Amino acid sequence: MANSTTKHDVIVIGVGGMGSAATYHLSKQGYDVLGLEQFDIPHSKGSSHGVTRIIRKAYFEDLGYVPLLDHAYDLWKDLEEEYGQQLLFEKGSIAAGRAESEDYKNALLACEQYDLPYEILSSAELSERYPAWNLPDDYKALFQPDGGYLDSDRCLIAHVQQAQEHGATIKAREKVIDWRSTSKGIKVETNKSEYTADRLVITAGAWISDLVNELQSTTSVERQVLTWLQPTEPENFDPSNFPVFTITVDEGQFYGFPEYKVPGFKFGKHHHEEELVDPNEENWREPTLADEQTLRNFAERYLPTGAGSTLALRTCMYTNSPDENFIIDTHPDNDDVVIATGFSGHGYKFCSVVGEVIADLVDTKKTEHPIGQFSNSRF
């Protein structure tokens, strides 16, 4: 290990979706920022890979997220303009289920409360407009035109490259071993060197409890599996003909995307098999035949022309909080340390605004964004 210790204004541990956005916003505000990532940038071991992520305003999880989403959209578009490539694709979103299902009703409530444009489609109307679908007669679908998907890999790269343009230093394949407060600032020890900073941001995803012991009882890591299947009628899954979707069916809640960039129609089951894992182990990462069959059964029943050959299966992780709401707060023992975690499988769309929130907390220890429900003290 190098003997010298370099000093920065802020160190960000974990340069995934959230950490890359935080690094970008902090460097844009003029801070000397060091971003440390234990794997490659980008990499496929965490929660930000897999080509695409859904973004939608008809937010059935909690209506309190909608104002944050509005600003997230603005910030994604700002990043697009600065980076010079399209990152956000507004192709519409579908929220479907039986009329009495909570997710469907809450999606409708979000549209009504925040005056979002929407249409309600019967099962027959949905199939007529989007021929891929084959839903039971008693299902309804809410179409919201602002929904769509983010090019998640490219979004992370854009945040990293623009952070570098603003002067940030980013180092990959450098694992943080420990951090501690000292009289000279916060010291961060890695497998290669030591660094100090006035402030620290920890966006370490599934590895958060390795670095913040206080979160061991309030975060859990869950295995998630996605598949890409070859459509037998590819036109049904073109972005112009197949909005992103979330749907609650008898088998659980599923979500999916049109074909984009790589072959196949991508989808997954939310909380796939509710299987908790250790991110430091590797034995759970390879998808199984059982994983594949769970997903294939859904496609064969509800999206039959999407249930062709399997083209890919990939695992990732959710880092869940007990109530599945985010944790964005200062460290309980040190308000110079900002923690963002517990995104519970629905966080990526918020990366742009969470990065700005983190920068606010670093800068002034407060933000104008509505994040009261994300306080770690609620546990």
Secondary structure, 3 states (H helix, E strand, C coil): CCCCEEEEEEEEECCCHHHHHHHHHHHHCCCCEEEECCCCCCCCCCCCCCCEEEECCCCCCCHHHHHHHHHHHHHHHHHHHHHCCCCEECCCEEEEEECCCHHHHHHHHHHHHCCCCCEEEEHHHHHHHCCCCCCCCCEEEEEECCCEEEEHHHHHHHHHHHHHHCCCEEECCCCEEEEEEECCEEEEEECCCEEEEEEEEECCHHHHHHHCHHHCCCCEEEEEEEEEECCCCHHHHCCCCCCEEEEEECCEEEEECCCCCCCCEEEEECCCCCCECCCCCCCCCCCCHHHHHHHHHHHHHHCHHHCCCEEEEEEEEEEECCCCCCEEEEECCEEEEEEEECCCCCCHHHHHHHHHHHHHHHHHCCCCCCCHHHCHHHC
